Amino acid sequence: MLESTSHPTRQLTFSAAINEALNIAMQADDKVICYGLGTDDPKGNFGTTLGLQEKFGPQRVFDMPLSENAMTGVAIGASLNGIRPVMCHQRFDFFLLAMDQLVNGAAKWFYMFDGQRSVPITIRLVIGRGWGQGPTHSQNLQAWFAHIPGLKVVMPTSPADAKGMLLSSIFDPNPVVFIEHRWLHNMVGDVPEGDVRTPIGPLRIARSGSDVTIVSMSYMTVEALHAADYLQKRGISCDILDLRCVNPIDWPAIFSSVQKTGKLLALDSGAETGSIAGEVVARVAMNCMSSLTTAPARLAMPDVPEPTSFGMTKGFYVRASDVAVKILDMLGLEHGDVHEQLIEPTPHDVPGSWFTGPF
């Protein structure tokens, strides 16, 4: 494992970075296995598992039956016997059938057995929205898992973090829920070569600024960056904190930023009530009240299921224009040309006109 930050990089997509991490982990430890629905299909789970079965064989890389609860139990049993399973799910929603195994089994094992045995499982869950996926294929329920003691919950944004944090997750001694937003799979960025691991816990400063702190996660960091580009033209600088994981959360870094800027906007891809964004607002209010110069704010999804109808999803998602408008309101400034500069993509249920999948 490389620990130095001075190592060669090259451009990879988010999905290719995931694939590389799986390759490296399976080469490094023959106890790592990878399985799930679509793991060995021609599209390789959005491209993330392509070539793995050919390279490592069907005993280590394989499809699984439509029985998520049972197969998660298999992963727990395997992990207690020295295996490091990576379970892959093409939709977060599919995994809800296995909540009992994860929450009452894997998450509790280390604590209940006094640290004598651990359950090193990595659960890859794909979230997202758009393209008429509707209420049962678009849920962003990361707050559920972040609420469970014993689970680490990782949500990378950049390709480099996708690779580095997946490697850290696979070799963590305890269960990790690794959440990928499918609007990120085609994102391209610099990714270091080799076995370079990103620690689970510390957040990433995606942009430094002094006027307002934006705390975001996963794809919401992309919208935050677009909003910050617009606000910069109006003389407003944003400190954008990409959480990277939502359990644990890097509270010292958040508090430090708010003490610098005096303002907080928390973004969330999940529903507003009970959200990670709400927890960020609460903790900042409890710990940094004297530093705040205005009330902290949050933006998240409406507390209703996501519609399937293309027409009904118009304006449903939090986009860069919403972020910019909220910050201008916090600063007491006019909205100006924000809606002309930050136009919702056409079609509106994709991250941009360049988007071609995965769905």
N, C-alpha and C positions, 0 to 999 in steps of 0.2 A: 504494500500500500504506500503510495506517495503522499507525503504530508507537505512538501514544499509547494508554494504558489508559483514558483518559476518552472514551468514545464510547457512543452509545446501544445498549442491548441489548433483546432481547425473547425470549420463550419459543419454543423450537423443539425438535422431537424430534431425536435423534441422526441419523436417516436424512434428515430435512429439512435438517439442517446440512451433511451430505455433499452433498446436492443443490445447496444454495446455493453451496458451495465450487466445485463443478464449473461452475455457471453463471458465477460470477465469473471463474474461470480462463479459461474459453472466451471470455468477453467481452473479457478483458484481452489475450489473445494468440490470434490466429487459427491459430497453429501447434499449439495444444492439441487433441488428438483423444481420443475416448472410445469404446472398443469392448470387447466381451466377450459371453459367453453371457447372453442375457436382457436386454441393455442397452436394447433397444428394445421389449421385450415389454410387455403391458398393466400388469404390476405393477412394471416398471422396476427390477428388481434390488433387491427389498425397498423400493421407493420412492425409492431414491437417484438413479436416472437418469430419473425421470419428466419428460416435457416437453422433454428435451434435444434429441432428434432433430427435434421440431417446430420448435424455436427455431433450431438451428444446422445442420440439414440432414443427410441420410444420408451425405454425404461425410465428415462429422466425427464422427458418432455412429451406430454400426452394430453389428449382431450379427456373430458370427464363426463359422467352421466349427468342428466338434468336432476341433480339431487344435491343442492348446495349445502344443506345442513349436514348430510351424511359425509360429504367430501371434505367439509371443514373439520369434522370429527376425525377423519382419516389424517388430515394434516396435523391435528393436535397429537394423535397417537404416534405419528411418524416423528414429529419434532421431539417428543419425549424419548425417542430412541436414537437420537443423534442426527436426524435428517433436518435440513433447512428448506422447508417447502415455500415456494412462491406460487400463490393462487392468483389466477387472472380472471377478471370478470369484465365483460364488455359493457355492462351497465351496472352502476351502483345499485340500482333498484333490484337486480336479480339476487344480490347478496342478502337482502333483507330476510330471506328464508333461513339464513344461517346465524341470525343474531344470537340465539341461545348458545350456540357453540362458542362464538367469539366472546360474548359478554360474560356469560356464566362459567365458561371453561377457560379459554386461553388467557383472558385478561386477569383472571384471579389466581392462576396456578402458582406463580412465583410467590405471591403473598401467603396463600393458604398453606403452602408447604415450606414456609420459613426460608425461602431462597435456595432450597436444596436442588430444585429442578426448575428449569425455565422452558418456555415454549417459543422458540425462535421462528415464528411464522410471519411472512410478509403477505398481506392481502392487497392486491392491486385492484382498485375500483375506478372505473371511468365515469365521470360526471359530464354534464354539458346540457345543451338545450338547442332548440332550433330545428328546422326542417320537419315540423309537424310531429315531433317525438311525443308531445303530450304529457299528461299527468304522471304516467307510470314509467317513463323513460328519461325524465329530465330532472329528477330530484337531486338537490344538493344538500345532503343531510349530514354534513361533516360535524355539525354541532352535537348530533347524537353521540358520535364516537368520542369527541373531545370531552364529553361529560363523564366518560367511563374511566375510573382509576385503573391503571395497569395497561392502558393502551397509549401508544404514541401515534399521532395522527399527522401525516406529512402531506403537504400540498405545494409542490414546487411550481414555479412559473417559467424559469428559463431552462433551455436544454442542458446547460452545465449542471444546474441543480437537480434536474431530472435524473441525470446519470449519477452524480455524486451522492445524492440523498437515497437513491434506490440501493446503491452499494452499501451505504451505512445501514439501511433498513434490513437488508438481507443478512448482514452479519451482526445485527443487534441481537442480544440474547433473549429478548422478549418480543411479544407481538407488535407489529407495526401495520397500521392501515395507511396505504400509500394511494393517494387520490390524484388522478390525472383528469384534467379538463380537456375534452376532445377538441375544443377550439384551439388548443395549444399544440396538438400533435404535429402540425405542419410548420410551426414556428422554427426559425433558423437562428442559431447563435453559436458563439465560440465555445467549444467543449474541449477540456484538456484530455490529452492522450493518457492511456494507462489507468491503473487502479487508484484513482484520486477520489477520496471520499469527503463529502460535505457533512459536517457534524449536524446531528439532529438537535435543534434547540435554538441556536442563534439565528436571528432574522437577518435579512439582507437589505442594506440601504440601496434602493433602486435609483434614487436621486436625492441629492442634498439640497436643502432649502432652508429658509429662515422665517417664512410668513405663516405657514400652516403645516401641520403634520397630517399625512394621509396614511392610514394603516390599512393594508389590503392583503389579499391572498390569491393565489392561482390566477385565473384569467382576469380578475378584477384589477390586478396590478397593471395589466396592459391598458385598460380603460383609464386608469389613474395617470399613466404616463402620457396618453394622448391629451387628457385634460390639462396636465401640467405644461405641455408644449404650448397650448393655447394661452394659458394663464401667464406664462413667462413673457409672452408678447405684450401683455398688459402690466408688466412689472411686478408680478406676483410669483414668488419662488416657493415651491412645495418640497417638503421633506417626505419622500415616499418610502415607507417601510413595508417591504414584502415579507410577510410573516414566515413563509416557507413551511412552517408546521404550526398547527393550531392546538397541539398538546404534545409537549410543553410550549408555552408562549414566552417569548423573551421580554418579560415585563420591564427590566431595567432599561433596555434600549428604547422602549416606547416612552417610559417616563422621562428619560433624558431628552428625547426629541420634543415632547410637549413642554417641558420646562424651558426649552429654547424658543419655541414658536408661540406658545400660549394658546394654540388652537388645535382642535382635533376633529378630523372626519374619518370615521371607520367605515370601510366598505365590506360587503359580504355578498357571496353568490347564492346564499341560502335565504329562506324566509326570515323576515325581520324579527318576529317574536321568538325569544330564546336563542338568538343568533350569536355567533362569535363576535360580531360587531357590537352587539349589546353588552357583552362581557367586557370588551375593550373600553367602551364608554364608561361602564360602571367602575372598573378598576382605576381608570384615569381620574374620574370624579372623586374617588375615595382617597387617592394617593397624591394627586397633583392639583387639588382645587385652588390653592393659592397661586398657582402658575397660570391658570386659565383666565383669559381675557374676554371670552365669550363662551356660551354654552356649547359643550361638545355635541357633535351630530353624527348620525349614521345613515347610510343608504344600503338597502337590501331589497330582496324580492318581496312582492306583496304576499300577504298571508292567505293566499288562495292557490289551489292547484294550477299548474301551468296549462293554458289552453292548447288544444291540438290545432285549432283554427288559425290559419295564417293571419287573417284579419284581426283576430282577438289578441294576438301577440304583439301587435303594433304598439310601441311605447311600453311594453311590459318589462323589458330588461333595463337594468341600470347601465347606462352608457356614459361616454366621456362628457357629453353635454350636461347630463344630470349632475355629474361630479363638479364640473366647472360652475354651473348655476348655484349649487349649494355653497361652494366656497365663496363666490361673489356675494351671496346673501350674508354669509358669516362675517365678511369684511365690510358689509354695508355699501357695496358698490352696485352700479347698474349692470344689467346683463349684457348690454351692448349687442355685439354681433355674434354672440356665442352660438346661436342656433344656425347661423349661416356658415360659421367656420367648422362646427362639429356636427355635421349632418349624419343622421342614422344611415347605416349602409343600405344599399338596395341589392337584393332583398334584405329586409330588416332582421331576419332571423339567422344571420350569419355574422361573424366578426368583421368581415369586409368583403368587397367585391372579388378579391383575390382568392377567397376561400373555395376549395373544391372538395372538402371532406377532411377527415372521416365524418360520417353522419352521426 
